[in-house]
Amino acid sequence: MTVSVVMPTFNRVDLVQDAIDSVLFQGRANVEVVVVDDGSTDGTGEALRARYGDRIHYCHQSNRGRSAARNLGIQVSSGRYLLF
């Protein structure tokens, strides 16, 4: 069973890192973390790539809102189950 955790974010680099850490440190090997950056201007992409590398799936889109970010996260996720 694979679970995809979809996290939309916008200019919240510190908070999204806390959320990602919470998921990754639970120790479940079959969890996919999908972060959809909704047009952040605070260096979110660079910070997440430097800290997590390929342990998460990072997507960036122009600012279109939380719903559009969730929809993109659903499209790129590969888990059998989705969590937001």
C-alpha positions in Angstrom: 0.0 0.0 0.0 1.4 3.4 -1.0 0.2 6.6 0.4 0.7 9.9 -1.3 0.8 13.0 1.0 0.0 16.1 -1.1 1.1 19.4 0.4 0.3 22.7 -1.4 2.5 25.6 -0.2 2.9 29.3 -0.9 5.7 31.3 0.8 5.8 29.0 3.9 9.2 27.4 3.5 9.7 26.8 7.3 6.3 25.4 7.9 6.3 23.1 4.8 9.7 21.7 6.0 8.2 20.9 9.4 5.3 19.2 7.7 7.6 17.2 5.4 9.9 16.2 8.4 6.8 15.0 10.3 5.8 12.7 7.4 9.3 11.4 6.6 10.3 10.7 10.2 7.3 8.5 10.9 9.4 5.7 9.4 6.9 4.4 6.8 8.8 3.3 3.7 5.8 3.4 1.4 4.9 7.1 1.7 5.3 9.5 -1.2 5.5 13.2 -0.3 4.3 15.5 -3.1 4.9 19.3 -2.5 3.2 21.6 -4.9 4.7 25.1 -4.7 2.0 27.6 -5.8 4.3 30.4 -7.0 6.3 31.0 -3.9 8.9 33.8 -3.9 10.7 32.9 -0.7 13.1 30.4 -2.1 11.0 27.4 -1.2 12.1 25.3 -4.2 15.8 25.8 -3.6 15.5 25.1 0.1 13.5 21.9 -0.4 15.8 20.6 -3.1 18.8 21.2 -0.9 17.3 19.6 2.2 15.4 16.6 0.7 16.8 16.0 -2.8 14.9 13.1 -4.4 13.2 12.0 -1.1 10.2 14.2 -2.1 8.4 15.0 -5.3 8.5 18.8 -5.8 6.3 20.6 -8.4 6.1 24.3 -9.1 3.3 26.2 -10.7 2.4 29.9 -11.1 0.1 31.1 -8.3 -3.3 29.7 -9.1 -4.6 28.9 -5.6 -4.8 26.0 -3.2 -7.3 24.0 -5.2 -5.2 24.1 -8.4 -2.2 23.1 -6.3 -4.0 20.1 -4.8 -5.2 19.1 -8.3 -1.7 19.1 -9.6 -0.6 17.1 -6.6 -3.2 14.5 -7.4 -2.1 14.3 -11.0 1.5 13.7 -10.2 1.1 11.4 -7.2 1.4 7.6 -7.6 0.0 6.4 -4.3 -3.1 4.2 -4.0 -4.3 6.5 -1.2 -4.1 10.3 -1.0 -3.7 12.5 2.1 -3.8 16.2 2.2 
